[in-house]
Amino acid sequence: MTKRRPGVRRDEVLDRSVEISSMKASVSRHADARKGCEPRIETNPWLELRGFMDEPVRDVQVVVMSVHVDDRTVPGPARPAAVGAIVKTRPDLSVVVGFPQLEFDRVWLMALLGHLKFAHLLFTRPHRNTALVISLSFSSEMEE
């Protein structure tokens, strides 16, 4: 039987503000021919935002947020319900989040116009270098 340390909860939610320092935009297009399905062409826009958290997580202060198009409106079975995931915590905190097409286009436009300066991140405490992202928002000014 494994022992849990007292006072440490895996579902504890952490809250961080991020000042965005740089961004990288990319778009790819490829053919998808899965067995048993009609071949189709897919386009994948990605936005990678690098920044610094106001408070470190496990001594890491740099965060890389990868934003892509994901039109799903129902979260998966993981609890708490999440919009994305932290996929690694070192050497930087790597966050992957999908936005519906319309909202992704808005984030993309904000980034290209230079108005994407801050982010607010809500996530579960990392366990084995991964965590669930409950909320991610972007703005031109620091949220209070």
MOBEL-V738351 format. One line per field, one symbol per residue. ss: DSSP state (A for helix, B for strand, O for the rest). phi: phi as a letter, one per 30 degrees, with the letter a starting at -180 (. if undefined). psi: psi as a letter, one per 40 degrees, with the letter a starting at -180 (. if undefined). Layout:
ss=???
phi=???
psi=???
This chain:
ss=OOOOOOOOOOOOBBBBBBBBBBBBBBBBBBBBOOOOOOOBBBBBBBBBBBBBBBBBBOOBBBBBBBBBBOOOOOOOOOOOOOOBBBBBOOOOBBBBBBBOAAAAAAAAAAAAOOOOOBBBBBBBOOBOOBBBBBBBBBBOOOOO
phi=.dccddiccdcdccbbcbcdcabbcbbbbbdcbddibddbcccbdbbcccabddbdchiccdbccccbdbddccddddbdebcabccacbdbdccbbcceedddeddededddicccbbbbbaddebhibaccdabbbacbddd
psi=hihihiehhdehhihiihhhdiihiihihihhgiheihiihihhiihhhhahidhihfehehhhhhhihheiehiaeihihieaiheieieihhhhhhiiddddddddddddeeegdiihhhiihhhfeiihhdihiiieihi.
